[in-house]
């Protein structure tokens, strides 16, 4: 992805390598290994990495990220689905209306009320299952609300006289895909914000099912998946 963009913009290889190193460093500042070996990238480092990758200022990167999460939250609160261009599709989980309780711990379930399906561009950047059709299997269906460069630019302009231009918003969306994929590939959890939620990679075990129409037994191979866990504030608004 970086190679294509830098060729089009005429940026030399030294700048490309420097940006890549800075993105890695920015993400690295927010990585802390826990007892289970899971790393976490916090919002300030995510914003900094997006700023470096997109060439925007940290302030503009934060404003753009807020515009995206704000538009997704508003759509979900209305009961609509939202698709962030080249990134993924957010929708209300069909199980969100259920309230469960663990009989051992007496705690409610921790399932996210929001479902996330990666778009092909994000799936390709993640390369979760090399050679097994990440892009082809990426769902990212049409949504009620489409969040693209034009809408992000418009939303940032509503709260400021100096909103992002559409071309800047397009760079920000590209950077969101690249930086989030880099963070997840390193084995970490990418935190967009505590209010909105976080992304992680989980391994789905092989499954044995049955075709309801033919009754024929089917096998589903184990695979890695992108998981989105809604933050407390977002969960409260969509439940």
Buried (B, 14 or more C-beta within 10 A) or exposed (E): BBEEBBEEEEBEEEEBEEBBEBBBEBBBBBBEEEEEEEBBBBBBBBBBBBBBBBBBEBEBBBBBBBBBBBBBBBBBEEEBBBBBBBBBBBBBBEEBEEEEEEEEEEEEEEBBBBBBBBBBBBBBBBBBBEEEEBEEEBEBEEBEBBBBBEBBBBBBBEEEEEBBEBEBBBBBBBBBBBBBBBBBEBEBBBBBBEBBBBBBBEEEEEEEEEEEEEEEEEEEEEBBBBBBBBBEEBBEBBE
